Amino acid sequence: MSIADLLQTPPDLRVLVSAGAGGIGAGMARAFHERGASVYVCDIDRVAVDRISTELPGLKASVADVADRAQVDRVVADAERALGGLDVLVNNAGVAGPTGGIEDVDPAEWERTIAVNLNAQYYFARRAVPLLKKSRNNPTLIAVSSVAGRLGYAFRTPYASTKWSIVGLVKSLAIELGPSGIRVNAILPGVVEGERMDRVIAARAKALGVTIEAMREDYLRKISLRRMVTIDDVAAMALFLCSPAARNVTGQAISVDGNVEYL
């Protein structure tokens, strides 16, 4: 097999993407769909679910709150029926969480951030891993963390705490599942262009008492390449991690961020 062949993601993968109807999740779902994979997504946004279902013929989708264990159980069972098994789990769901000093963080917002960003990772893994163990098609678990999973992030402590936790989960699962042939990696997106990042910048600007424009420039100064990354950049990494070229890549936290130097 040539190097070029190794870099091609197999077209017959069965892929489940949480929060896969919008943002980074939708970008990854589209990328796998374009490669010929059978894709199932869930999302809390019914409008987004309807939109991506129309956009990508053959894609299966459902509405779910990933912080609810029973709903996750239902999603994984439905995905197994729809896809006939599972080769790839993309644990993507996450929320930005509150912005503010630790003494001002509402406990309810803290708990919701933990529930969506961390608990859901466990809920999906516990149900998907038995299916991945049955796969003979390069089974892979990808968890979406963040550059905030390798750097401290003042005024975003709930978010950063969950993203660091995801890296710990991935490194532990890579050891646990390696003997079963399952590879487990985390993707750490940096500052990703889009509406979500616009909202984060606006909230942080408000918390620090500066203009949105000044806050945006501050973010770019922290990136070695002085530019944001795109959803397609993140999706391309997901495809690579599911290709034969990555067959010995596991337990890694891989940044796709232009090298964010600090937050």
N, C-alpha and C positions, 0 to 999 in steps of 0.2 A: 504493500500500500504506500502510495506516494505521500509526501508532506501535504500536498494540496488536498488529497483525499482525506487525510487525518483531520483536516480543519473543517470538513463538512459535517454539520450536524445531521445525524440520521433522520430521514424523512418520516419514519414510522413511529416516532415517540408518542407516548400517551402522557399528557402534561396537565397538571392541575395548578392553577395560579390563584392564590387568594388575593382579594382586592384587585382583580384583574380586568375591571371594566373601565378604569380611568388611570391617568398618569403613568407612572413607571410600569405598573402591572399590565395595563393595556398595551404598552409598548412591547413588553415581553410576550404577551399573548399573541400579538400581531406577528412578531418575528417568528415564533414557533409555528404559527398557522401558515405563514408564507413558505416555511420549509417543509410543509406537508404533514406536520404533526397533528394528532387529534388532541384538541385543547378543550378543557373545561375551566371556566372561571366562576368565581363567586364575588359578589360585591354588595355593599350595603345600599348603594345608590341604584334604585330600580330604573330610573331614566337611563343611566349609563349602561346598565345591563341590557336593556332593550336596544340601545343604540349599537353596542358592539355585536350583539346577536344578529342584527340586521346587516351590519357592515361585513362580518366575517362568516360567510355561509358554512354551515357544518359545525361551527363552534357551539358548545353547550354551555349554558350559563344559568345561574340562579341567584336569588337575593338572599343574603345572610349577614348577620352581625357576628363577626368572628370572635367577639368577646363572650359569646354564648356557647358553652361547650356542646349543648344539645344540637344547636344549629350547625356547628362544625362537624359533628358526627353525621348529621344528615347530608351535608355537602360531600364528605368523603365517600359515603355509601352511594350517593347518587352518581358521583364521578366514576366510581368503580363500575357501576352498571352501564353508564353511558360510554365509557372508554374500553371496557373489557379488561380492566387492570390499570396499573400505573407504573410509569418509568421515571417520571420527574415530578417532584413537588417543589413549587416555588412559593416559599413562605414569605409573601410580600407585604401583607397588610400592616398598616401603621398609621398613626396620627401624629400631628406635630406637638400636641400637648400645649399646656399653658406657657406663657412667657412672663417672667417676673422673678423677683427675689424669693428665696426659699421661704421666708416668713410670710410671703403674700400668696403662695400657691395654695389654692383651694384643695383640701384633701380629696374631694370628689373628683376633681380634674386629675390629680395625681393617680388615683385608683383607676380611672378610665384609661389613662395613658398606659399604665401597667397591663391592664386587661387586654387592650387591643394590640399593643406592641410586643408584649412578652408572653402573656398567658396563651394567646392564640397560636404562637409558635409551637408551644407544647401541645395544645389541643390538636393541631393538624399533624404534628409529627407522630403522636401516639397512635393515631388512626392510619396514617399513610405508610409508616415504616413496615408494618406487616405486608402491605401490598408491594412495596419496593423490594422486599426480600424475595418475593416471588418472581420479580422481573429478571429477564435474561438479556435486557437491552440497555446495558450500561446505567443501572439505576443511580439516580442523582437527587440529592436534596440541596436546594439553594435557598439560603435565608438572606433576606435583604436587611442589612443593618444600615450604617451611615458613617460618614467621616466622623460624626459625633460618637462613634463607637471606638475611636482610637485617640480622640482628643477631648480635653475638658471643654465644657460649653456653658459658660456662666449665663444665668437667667433662663436656661433651658434644661434644668437638672432632671425633671421627669423624663424627658425625651432621651437625654444622654445616658441616663441610668439604664434605660431599656435597651439602647443600642449597644452598649458595652456588654450587657447580659447576653444578647444574641450571639456575640462573638464567642463568649464562654460556652454557650450551648453548642455552637457549631464545632468548636475544637473538641469538646467532650464527645459529641455524637460521632465525629470522624473516627475517634479511637474505638468507640463502642460498636460502630456499624461496619468498620473496615473489614473485619473477618467475613462479613456477609457480602462483601463486594460492593457496598454502597458508599459512594463518595459524598462528602458533605462540605460545602464551602459557603462563605458569606461574601456578598458583594456590598461594598461600602460606597454608595454614591456620594459625591460631593455636593456642590451647589448646582442643582439641576434647573435649567431654564423652565419656566412655566408658571401657571397661576398659583400653585401651592407655594413656590419660593417667593413669589410676589407678596403673598400674605404673611409669610414668615418675616420677610424684610420689613414690611410695614409694622408688624407687631413689635419687632425688636427696636425699630426706630422710635416707636411710641414709648417703649419702656425706658429707653436711654435718653429720650428728649432731643432727638436729632431729626433732620429731614430724611424722607425716604431716599432721596437722591444721594445724600451723604452716606446713608447706610449701605446702599447698593455699591457705591465706590469702595467702601470699607471692606465689603465681602470680596470684591475683585482683587484688592491689594493683598489679600491673604493667600491668593492662589498663585503658585509659581508661574503658570501659563497665562495668568491674567484673563481667564475666560471661564464661563460656566460650562458644564457638560450638558449633553442632551440626553433625552430618554433613549434615543437610538444607541448612544454610547453604552448605556447600561444594558440594553437588550442584547447588544453584540457580545458583551461579556457573558451573559447568560447562555447564549448559543455556544460560545467557545467552551464553557464549562460542561456542556452536554455533548461535546464532540469527542471523537477518539483521541484527538490531540491532547485532551486533558485527562486521559485515563489514569494518570498517576498524580493528579492534582487533587488533594483532599486536605481538610483541616486548615484551610487558608482563609484569611480575611483580606480580600483583594479590593483595594481602593480604585475607584473610577472617578477621579476628582481633579485632575490637572495638578495634583499635589497641593492640597490645602495645607498650609504651613501651621496655622493656628486658628482658633475660633474666638 
